[in-house]
Amino acid sequence: MNPIKSICCIGAGYVGGPTMAVIAQKNPQIKVTVVDINEQRIEAWNDEDLDKLPVYEPGLSEVIAEARGRNLFFSTEVNKAIEEAEMIFISVNTPTKTYGIGKGQAADLKFVELCARQIADVAKSDKIVVEKSTLPVRTAESIKRIFDATNGDVKFQILSNPEFLAEGTAIDDLHHADRILIGGDIETAEGNAAIEALVSVYESWIPRERIITTRVWSSELSKLTANAFLAQRISSINAVSALCEKTGADVDEVAHAIGKDSRIGSKFLKSSVGFGGSCFQKDILNLVYLCNHFGLPEVADYWEQVIILNDYQKHRFAKNIIDALFNTVSGKKISFLGWAFKKDTNDTRESAAIYVADELIQDKAQIHVYDPKVSAGQIKSDLLYLWTQRGLSPAEAEDLIDRSVTISSKPEEALSQSHAVAILTEWDEFKDYDWQGIYNNMLKPAFLFDGRNIINKEQLETIGFKVQSIGKG
């Protein structure tokens, strides 16, 4: 197979945008076009002001500045890009189903299917189609059946190439990947040729020994399993944090001690208010659904417990706030520092802040939010979506937001005259705030709930704060 000269990526979100930007940066000989039907998103990717990119990732703007206009392009002309490309990445959203069979667990593949049908309708020459979205096992088989039934004149090879990026470090993860995983039809010459075509794209900067090739099904399942294992570690240390608070132990000391065991390691043992993001919960729920579907209820129950523990951690954090504030937060100003699910990203999907805010608002708290990268519109959208999914009308949800949530562009506004501060995202800037000044301007007793264990508990207690940190008795 000849070297790839043209790549198209359908989906300009958190995965498609950064991934294609780095591929274009490292392969100046390949034309890379990222397409999306969302005109506003494409306009943002093309904005001359790199601070207005729709995805915030450290290092991303520098990559975009180098490649955009040279061999990296963002467009709404989906059909044109499909027709011109030799290799097409599918990088669209695969949310958890909110309806029908599999509701609340299975992945909703309607966008993937729409992409497959559009590719089949438009393609006039042979294509390599690459699954980049996180998909259930055997999705490639379904895509192939659509291609075979719709466009028998064109030959398609389906590859699985899951992403293993951590938001906040995605560009570094792409530049220095632990591994690149490519699954394909290893039983045929055509399948192996397609695999090698994608290998050659990554080999321009990733050593060949870090590129793993497998069967398609193994690749698809490896993505779900990797996220399940990582989330499991977080829920495990969070379970221990609850015990630490009851016994007087320090969860950070426990994590440090067990992390020194080479069989365990230190990564993903940071206790917190709970994990969020687009992948962990969605992928575990998908795994639970698959296990039940294939008649493995005990395995399904095992993995579902990871989610149950994560929900418990968020509930426990909110309940601790209510208990400490004399068993009521009605009418009280609770200041949230952070809304993103982790630092160095503006992604709020499944952020713990959403659910802690919801629980406090149910107890009639007044939530004041400051996040350095998340827009007011996004914060309102997160709560609007949660409450309308629960049955509130859009008007009722909007009214609840107006009555209960204030979003500030400056931390001073969010913190002034507050009853309590809750740190929900581990932004570095929060460590360097003038906590003495903040304390002076709060109602007393001044409570601080550190959901990320980023501040010096003893130092703030010396100032006068009543501090509660995760896993510290």
C-alpha positions in Angstrom: 0.0 0.0 0.0 1.3 3.5 -0.9 2.0 6.0 1.9 -1.1 7.9 3.1 -1.3 11.4 1.6 -4.8 12.5 2.8 -6.6 12.0 6.1 -10.0 13.1 7.2 -11.3 13.1 10.7 -15.1 13.3 11.4 -15.5 15.0 14.7 -13.7 18.1 16.0 -14.0 17.6 19.7 -11.6 16.8 22.6 -10.2 13.8 20.8 -10.4 14.6 17.1 -9.0 18.1 17.3 -5.8 17.6 19.3 -5.1 14.1 17.8 -5.3 15.3 14.2 -3.3 18.4 15.1 -0.4 16.3 16.3 -0.6 13.9 13.4 -0.5 16.9 11.0 2.4 18.5 13.0 4.4 15.3 12.8 3.5 14.4 9.2 3.8 17.6 7.1 3.5 15.5 3.9 0.0 14.4 4.8 -3.1 16.7 4.3 -5.2 16.4 7.5 -8.8 17.8 7.4 -11.0 17.8 10.5 -14.6 18.1 9.7 -17.7 18.8 11.9 -21.3 19.8 11.2 -21.0 22.3 14.2 -20.2 25.5 12.4 -19.4 27.4 15.6 -16.9 24.8 16.6 -15.1 24.9 13.3 -15.0 28.7 13.4 -13.4 28.5 16.8 -10.8 26.0 15.5 -10.0 28.5 12.6 -10.0 31.6 14.8 -6.8 33.6 14.5 -6.9 34.2 18.3 -5.5 30.9 19.6 -7.0 31.6 23.0 -10.4 31.0 21.5 -9.8 27.4 20.5 -12.8 25.3 21.5 -10.6 22.9 23.5 -8.2 24.1 26.1 -5.1 21.9 26.4 -1.6 23.1 27.4 0.6 23.1 24.3 -2.3 22.7 21.8 -2.2 26.3 20.6 1.5 25.9 19.6 0.8 22.8 17.6 -2.2 24.5 15.9 0.0 27.5 15.1 2.6 25.3 13.4 0.3 23.1 11.3 -2.9 25.0 10.6 -3.0 26.3 7.1 0.1 24.2 6.1 -1.4 20.7 6.1 -4.0 21.0 8.9 -7.5 22.2 8.0 -10.8 22.6 9.8 -14.0 22.5 7.7 -17.7 21.9 7.6 -17.5 20.3 4.1 -17.8 16.7 5.3 -18.6 15.1 2.0 -15.7 16.7 0.2 -13.2 15.7 2.9 -14.5 12.1 2.9 -14.2 11.9 -0.9 -10.7 13.2 -0.9 -9.3 11.2 2.0 -7.6 7.8 1.8 -7.9 7.3 5.6 -11.0 8.4 7.6 -11.0 8.7 11.4 -14.4 8.5 13.2 -14.1 10.6 16.3 -17.7 11.5 17.2 -19.5 11.4 20.5 -20.6 8.0 21.9 -22.6 9.0 25.0 -24.4 6.6 27.3 -27.9 5.8 26.1 -30.7 7.8 27.8 -33.5 5.8 26.2 -34.6 2.3 25.2 -32.7 -1.0 25.7 -29.5 -0.4 27.5 -30.6 3.0 28.9 -28.1 4.2 31.4 -25.4 1.8 30.5 -25.0 1.0 26.8 -23.1 3.3 24.4 -25.4 5.3 22.0 -23.9 4.6 18.6 -26.2 6.6 16.5 -23.6 9.2 15.5 -21.1 6.4 14.6 -23.7 4.7 12.4 -24.6 8.0 10.7 -20.9 8.5 9.9 -20.6 5.0 8.5 -23.7 5.6 6.3 -22.4 9.0 5.1 -18.9 7.5 4.3 -20.6 4.6 2.4 -22.8 7.1 0.4 -20.0 9.4 -0.5 -16.9 7.2 -1.0 -15.9 6.5 -4.6 -12.5 5.0 -3.9 -11.2 2.4 -1.4 -10.9 3.8 2.2 -9.3 2.8 5.5 -11.8 3.7 8.2 -10.4 4.1 11.7 -12.5 3.9 14.9 -11.2 6.7 17.2 -14.3 7.0 19.3 -14.6 4.7 22.3 -16.8 1.9 21.1 -18.2 -1.4 22.3 -16.6 -4.7 21.3 -17.6 -5.7 17.7 -18.7 -2.3 16.6 -16.2 -2.6 13.7 -18.2 -5.6 12.5 -21.4 -3.5 12.5 -19.7 -0.8 10.5 -18.4 -3.3 8.0 -21.9 -4.7 7.5 -23.2 -1.2 6.7 -20.4 -0.6 4.2 -20.9 -4.0 2.5 -24.7 -3.5 2.2 -24.5 0.1 1.1 -21.5 0.4 -1.2 -20.3 -2.9 -2.5 -18.2 -1.3 -5.2 -15.7 0.3 -2.8 -13.4 -1.7 -0.5 -13.2 -0.7 3.1 -10.8 -1.8 5.8 -11.9 -1.1 9.4 -9.3 -0.4 12.0 -9.6 0.3 15.8 -7.2 2.9 17.1 -8.4 3.9 20.6 -7.1 7.0 22.3 -5.4 6.9 25.7 -5.2 10.6 26.4 -5.5 12.3 29.7 -7.2 15.7 29.4 -4.8 18.3 30.7 -1.8 16.4 29.4 -3.2 15.3 26.0 -0.5 17.0 23.8 2.3 15.5 25.9 0.5 12.1 25.9 0.4 12.3 22.0 4.0 13.4 21.7 5.3 10.8 24.1 2.7 8.0 24.0 3.2 4.9 26.2 1.8 2.9 23.3 -0.3 3.2 20.2 -2.8 0.5 19.8 -4.1 -0.5 16.3 -6.5 -3.3 15.8 -7.4 -4.7 12.3 -8.1 -7.8 10.2 -4.8 -9.5 10.9 -6.0 -12.6 9.0 -5.8 -11.0 5.6 -3.2 -9.3 3.4 -5.5 -6.3 2.9 -6.1 -6.0 6.6 -2.4 -6.1 7.4 -1.7 -3.6 4.7 -4.2 -1.2 6.3 -2.7 -1.7 9.7 0.8 -0.9 8.3 -0.6 2.2 6.6 -1.7 3.6 10.0 1.5 2.3 11.7 3.5 4.4 9.2 1.6 7.6 10.2 2.5 7.1 13.8 6.0 5.9 13.1 7.0 9.4 12.1 7.4 10.2 15.8 6.6 7.1 17.8 9.1 4.3 18.1 7.9 1.1 16.3 8.2 -1.0 19.5 5.6 1.2 21.2 3.0 0.5 18.4 0.9 -2.6 19.3 -1.1 -4.3 16.6 -3.9 -6.7 17.5 -7.3 -8.1 16.3 -10.0 -5.4 16.1 -12.0 -6.9 19.0 -8.9 -7.0 21.3 -8.3 -3.3 20.5 -11.9 -2.3 21.2 -12.0 -4.1 24.5 -8.5 -2.9 25.6 -9.8 0.7 25.6 -12.7 -0.1 27.9 -10.6 -2.3 30.1 -7.8 0.4 30.5 -10.3 3.0 31.7 -12.0 0.5 33.9 -8.7 -0.4 35.6 -7.7 3.3 36.1 -11.1 4.2 37.5 -11.0 1.2 39.8 -7.8 2.5 41.3 -9.4 5.8 42.0 -12.5 4.3 43.6 -10.3 2.0 45.6 -8.3 4.8 47.2 -11.4 6.8 47.7 -13.0 3.9 49.6 -9.9 3.9 51.8 -10.2 7.7 52.3 -13.6 7.3 54.0 -12.0 4.9 56.5 -9.1 7.2 57.0 -11.4 10.0 58.0 -13.0 7.8 60.7 -9.7 6.4 62.1 -7.5 9.4 62.0 -5.2 8.0 59.3 -4.0 10.2 56.3 -5.0 8.9 52.9 -2.0 10.5 51.2 0.4 8.7 53.6 -1.4 5.4 52.9 -1.3 6.0 49.1 2.4 6.9 49.3 3.2 3.7 51.3 1.3 1.3 49.1 2.5 3.1 45.9 6.1 2.2 46.7 5.2 -1.4 46.1 6.4 -2.0 42.5 3.5 -4.4 42.0 1.0 -1.6 42.7 2.8 1.7 41.7 1.9 5.2 42.6 -0.3 6.4 39.7 -4.0 7.0 40.1 -3.9 6.7 43.9 -4.8 10.4 44.5 -7.9 10.5 46.6 -10.5 13.2 45.6 -14.2 14.1 45.5 -14.5 11.6 42.7 -13.5 11.1 39.1 -15.2 12.7 36.1 -14.6 13.2 32.4 -16.1 11.8 29.3 -14.5 8.3 29.5 -14.3 6.6 32.8 -18.0 6.4 33.8 -19.2 5.9 30.2 -16.8 3.2 29.5 -17.4 1.3 32.7 -21.1 1.4 32.2 -20.6 0.1 28.7 -18.5 -2.7 30.1 -21.2 -3.5 32.6 -23.8 -3.6 29.8 -21.6 -5.9 27.7 -21.1 -8.3 30.6 -24.8 -8.5 31.3 -25.5 -8.9 27.6 -23.1 -11.9 27.4 -24.5 -13.5 30.5 -21.8 -12.5 33.0 -23.8 -10.8 35.8 -21.2 -11.3 38.5 -18.6 -9.6 36.3 -21.0 -6.8 35.6 -21.7 -6.3 39.4 -17.9 -6.2 40.0 -17.4 -3.3 37.6 -20.6 -1.5 38.5 -19.3 -1.2 42.1 -16.6 1.2 40.8 -19.3 3.6 39.7 -21.3 3.1 42.8 -18.3 4.0 45.0 -17.6 7.1 42.8 -21.2 8.3 43.3 -20.9 7.7 47.0 -17.7 9.8 47.2 -19.5 12.8 45.7 -22.5 12.3 47.9 -20.3 11.9 51.0 -18.5 15.2 50.1 -21.8 17.1 49.8 -23.2 15.6 53.0 -20.1 16.5 54.9 -20.6 20.2 53.9 -24.2 20.1 55.0 -23.4 18.3 58.3 -20.6 20.8 59.1 -22.7 23.8 58.4 -25.0 22.8 61.3 -27.1 20.4 59.2 -28.5 23.0 56.9 -27.2 25.1 53.9 -30.5 26.7 53.2 -29.9 30.3 52.0 -26.1 29.9 52.7 -23.5 31.0 50.2 -21.2 28.1 49.2 -18.3 29.1 47.0 -17.1 26.6 44.5 -13.5 26.9 43.3 -13.4 24.9 40.1 -16.1 23.3 37.8 -13.9 21.4 35.3 -13.6 17.7 36.0 -9.8 18.2 36.4 -7.2 21.0 36.0 -5.8 22.2 32.7 -8.9 21.5 30.8 -12.2 23.2 30.1 -14.1 19.9 29.9 -16.9 19.5 32.5 -18.4 16.2 31.4 -19.3 14.2 34.5 -17.5 16.7 36.7 -18.0 16.0 40.4 -18.8 19.7 40.8 -22.1 19.2 38.9 -23.4 16.6 41.3 -22.1 18.2 44.5 -23.8 21.5 43.4 -27.0 19.6 42.6 -27.1 18.0 46.1 -26.5 21.3 47.9 -29.1 23.1 45.8 -31.6 20.4 46.7 -30.9 21.6 50.3 -31.5 25.2 49.1 -27.9 26.4 49.1 -26.7 29.4 47.1 -23.8 28.2 44.9 -21.3 30.7 43.7 -18.8 29.3 41.1 -15.4 30.4 39.8 -13.4 28.4 37.3 -10.5 30.0 35.3 -11.4 28.2 32.1 -15.0 27.1 32.1 -17.6 29.5 30.7 -20.8 30.6 32.5 -22.8 29.2 29.6 -21.2 25.8 30.1 -21.9 25.7 33.8 -25.5 26.5 33.2 -25.7 24.0 30.4 -24.4 21.2 32.7 -27.1 21.9 35.3 -29.8 22.4 32.7 -29.0 19.0 31.1 -29.0 17.2 34.5 -32.3 18.6 35.7 -34.2 18.2 32.4 -33.0 14.6 32.3 -34.6 14.2 35.7 -37.9 15.5 34.5 -37.9 19.3 35.1 -39.1 21.4 32.2 -36.5 23.7 30.6 -38.3 26.7 32.1 -38.2 25.1 35.6 -34.6 24.2 35.3 -33.7 27.7 34.1 -35.6 29.2 37.0 -33.7 27.0 39.5 -30.4 28.0 38.0 -31.3 31.7 38.2 -32.4 31.4 41.8 -29.5 29.2 43.0 -26.4 29.7 41.0 -24.1 32.7 40.5 -21.1 32.4 38.2 -18.2 34.9 38.8 -15.4 35.9 36.5 -13.2 36.7 39.4 -12.5 34.5 42.5 -12.9 37.5 44.9 -16.6 37.8 43.8 -17.3 34.1 44.4 -15.6 34.0 47.8 -16.7 37.3 49.4 -19.0 36.8 52.4 -19.2 33.1 51.9 -20.2 30.6 54.6 -17.9 27.9 53.1 -15.5 27.3 50.3 -15.4 23.9 48.4 -12.4 23.1 46.1 -13.8 20.9 43.3 -10.9 21.2 40.8 -7.2 21.1 41.5 -6.2 24.2 39.6 -2.7 25.3 40.7 -3.7 28.9 41.1 -6.0 28.0 44.1 -2.9 27.1 46.1 -1.5 30.6 45.8 -4.5 32.6 46.8 -4.4 35.1 49.7 -6.1 32.7 52.1 -5.7 35.1 55.0 -7.6 37.8 53.0 -10.2 35.3 52.0 -10.7 34.3 55.6 -11.1 37.9 56.7 -13.9 38.4 54.2 -15.9 35.2 55.1 -18.6 34.6 57.6 -17.5 32.9 60.7 -16.9 30.1 61.4 -15.2 29.9 58.0 -15.3 26.4 56.5 -13.1 25.1 53.8 -13.7 21.7 52.1 -10.8 20.5 50.0 -12.1 18.0 47.5 -8.7 17.7 45.9 -6.2 17.8 48.8 -4.2 20.6 47.3 -4.0 23.1 50.1 -1.9 23.0 53.3 -4.5 22.0 55.9 -2.4 22.9 58.9 -1.5 26.3 57.6 -5.2 27.2 56.8 -6.3 25.9 60.2 -3.7 28.3 61.8 -5.4 31.2 59.9 -8.7 30.1 61.5 -10.4 28.0 58.8 -12.4 24.9 59.8 -10.8 22.6 57.2 -12.1 19.2 56.0 -9.9 17.4 53.5 -10.6 14.1 51.7 -9.2 11.2 53.7 -7.6 13.2 56.5 -9.0 12.4 60.0 
